[in-house]
Amino acid sequence: FAELHATVPGLPVASSRVLPGIVLRRDFAAYCPAEGELRALLVTQPLQPALTAPGVEFVVDSEGQYQASLRWIARRTEAFVKQLQSNNVKLLLSSAKQEEVVIYYAKLYGISVVECLLSEEMALISEITGVSPYTPFGDNMYREITETAVATFCQPLLLGSKRCVHIGFTSVCAFQPHCLILCGPVDGVNEQHAAALQEALTMLQQLFKSVDQ
């Protein structure tokens, strides 16, 4: 329930509504509008390549070496983002904060990015789509990317003064997610309404479980 409702203070209760899909309560790090269905990739780690393996010390002897290292990182990052584009990925959903160079190339190649997602949000998206987060395999960045979710739409959403991301996914199960937008004059009223609705839904869930048995 926590991931499938959002509260908006400062609006009348009558403005409350139910939206298809899910609402992520953060703004796009990069937004590139796309029409029709689009492929989304889930990641849990930064996509900028590291100069060394974990636990290995990297020594730079000169400014020239340092600048060459930055150019190498930029080339590798661009190559990976181009690989996403060639696999028709249009949306990157990340639980990790991505570096500016990743955001730059994502904008350049038409890929929207939402970062810093909660683990609960990532788990919900995986449950809806049946897709696990993608893990790059070191130097093998040119392999085909098959573990992608299908989104029917992805667009900005303004809830009061807060910019959010509204996404509709093609579900692989009977569960068709909808998000409840609760409006009220102040946060306290919204929290009371949310708690009452959660209790009512829990009661209905228990009731139908008893009937099924």
C-alpha positions in Angstrom: 0.0 0.0 0.0 2.9 2.4 0.8 4.1 2.2 -2.8 0.6 2.5 -4.3 -0.7 5.7 -2.8 0.5 9.3 -2.6 -0.8 12.2 -0.5 -1.2 15.7 -1.7 -1.8 18.4 0.9 -3.4 21.8 0.1 -6.1 20.4 -2.2 -9.7 19.6 -1.5 -10.6 16.0 -0.7 -12.8 15.9 -3.9 -9.6 16.1 -6.0 -8.6 12.6 -4.9 -8.5 10.1 -7.7 -7.2 6.7 -8.8 -4.6 6.5 -11.6 -3.6 3.4 -13.6 -0.1 2.3 -13.2 2.3 3.5 -10.5 3.5 6.9 -9.3 7.2 7.3 -8.3 7.5 10.3 -6.0 10.6 11.8 -7.5 11.4 13.7 -10.7 13.2 12.5 -13.8 16.9 12.9 -13.8 16.5 12.9 -17.6 13.3 13.0 -19.5 13.0 12.1 -23.2 9.4 11.9 -24.4 8.6 8.7 -26.3 5.4 7.5 -27.8 3.8 4.0 -27.6 5.3 1.1 -25.7 8.8 1.4 -24.5 11.4 -0.9 -23.0 12.6 -0.2 -19.5 15.8 -1.5 -17.8 16.1 -1.9 -14.1 19.5 -1.4 -12.5 20.8 -1.4 -8.9 24.3 0.0 -9.4 26.1 3.0 -11.1 26.6 2.4 -14.8 29.7 4.5 -15.0 32.6 2.0 -15.4 35.2 1.9 -12.6 38.9 2.4 -13.4 39.9 -0.6 -11.2 38.4 -3.6 -9.5 37.3 -3.3 -5.8 40.3 -3.4 -3.5 42.8 -2.5 -6.2 44.7 0.8 -5.9 44.7 3.1 -9.0 47.7 5.4 -9.1 47.8 8.5 -11.4 51.3 10.0 -12.0 50.3 13.1 -14.0 47.5 15.4 -15.0 47.7 13.9 -18.5 47.1 10.4 -17.1 44.1 11.7 -15.1 42.6 13.4 -18.1 43.1 10.3 -20.2 41.3 8.3 -17.5 38.4 10.6 -17.6 38.2 10.3 -21.4 38.3 6.5 -21.1 35.4 6.6 -18.6 33.4 8.9 -20.9 34.0 6.7 -24.0 33.0 3.5 -22.1 29.9 5.2 -20.7 28.8 6.4 -24.1 29.4 3.0 -25.6 27.1 1.4 -23.0 24.4 4.0 -23.4 24.5 3.5 -27.1 24.2 -0.2 -26.5 21.0 0.5 -24.5 19.7 2.6 -27.4 20.5 -0.2 -29.9 18.5 -2.6 -27.7 15.5 -0.2 -27.9 15.7 0.7 -24.2 14.0 4.1 -23.6 13.7 4.1 -19.8 16.3 3.5 -17.1 15.0 2.8 -13.6 17.8 2.9 -11.1 18.0 2.4 -7.3 21.5 3.9 -7.4 22.5 7.5 -8.0 23.9 7.8 -11.5 26.9 10.0 -12.4 26.5 13.1 -14.4 28.2 11.5 -17.4 25.5 8.8 -17.5 22.7 11.4 -17.4 24.4 13.4 -20.2 24.6 10.5 -22.6 21.1 9.3 -21.7 19.7 12.6 -22.7 21.9 12.6 -25.8 20.6 9.2 -26.9 16.9 9.6 -26.0 16.8 7.6 -22.8 14.7 8.8 -19.8 16.3 8.2 -16.3 14.7 7.8 -12.9 17.2 7.3 -10.1 17.4 6.8 -6.3 14.4 4.4 -6.3 13.6 2.7 -3.0 14.2 -1.1 -2.8 10.5 -1.5 -2.2 9.7 0.3 -5.4 12.2 -1.8 -7.4 10.7 -5.0 -5.8 7.1 -3.8 -6.8 8.2 -3.1 -10.4 9.9 -6.6 -10.6 6.8 -8.2 -9.3 4.5 -6.5 -11.8 6.8 -7.0 -14.8 8.5 -10.3 -13.9 11.9 -8.7 -14.7 15.0 -8.7 -12.5 17.5 -5.9 -12.3 20.2 -6.0 -15.0 23.8 -6.6 -14.0 26.5 -5.6 -16.5 29.1 -8.3 -17.1 32.4 -6.4 -17.0 33.8 -5.9 -20.5 31.0 -7.8 -22.1 28.8 -4.7 -22.6 27.8 -5.5 -26.1 25.7 -8.5 -25.3 22.0 -8.3 -26.1 19.9 -6.9 -23.3 16.8 -9.1 -22.9 15.7 -8.5 -19.3 13.6 -5.5 -20.0 10.1 -4.5 -18.8 7.5 -3.1 -21.1 5.9 0.3 -20.2 2.8 1.5 -22.0 3.4 5.1 -21.0 5.9 7.1 -19.0 5.3 10.8 -18.3 5.8 13.6 -15.7 3.0 14.1 -13.2 2.6 17.2 -11.0 1.1 16.4 -7.5 0.6 19.8 -5.9 4.0 21.4 -6.1 5.9 18.0 -6.3 7.1 16.6 -9.7 6.6 12.9 -9.9 6.9 10.1 -12.5 3.8 8.3 -13.7 4.4 4.9 -15.4 2.1 2.2 -16.7 3.6 -1.3 -17.0 2.4 -4.3 -18.9 1.8 -6.8 -16.1 2.8 -10.5 -16.3 0.3 -11.5 -13.6 -3.4 -10.9 -12.7 -2.3 -7.9 -10.6 -3.0 -4.6 -12.5 -1.5 -1.8 -10.4 -3.4 1.4 -9.8 -2.2 4.3 -7.6 -4.4 6.2 -5.2 -3.9 9.9 -5.0 -5.3 11.2 -1.7 -5.8 15.0 -1.5 -6.7 17.0 1.7 -6.1 20.3 3.3 -3.1 19.2 5.5 -0.8 16.2 5.8 -2.5 15.0 9.0 -5.9 14.6 7.3 -4.3 12.8 4.4 -2.5 10.4 6.8 -5.7 9.7 8.6 -7.5 8.9 5.3 -4.6 6.7 4.1 -4.6 4.7 7.4 -8.4 4.2 7.2 -8.2 3.0 3.6 -5.3 0.7 4.4 -7.3 -0.9 7.2 -10.4 -1.2 5.0 -8.3 -2.9 2.3 -6.7 -5.2 4.8 -10.2 -6.2 6.1 -11.4 -6.9 2.5 -8.3 -8.9 1.8 -8.9 -11.1 4.9 -12.6 -11.5 4.0 -11.9 -12.7 0.5 -9.2 -15.0 1.8 -11.7 -16.6 4.1 -14.2 -17.0 1.3 -11.6 -18.6 -1.0 -10.8 -21.1 1.7 
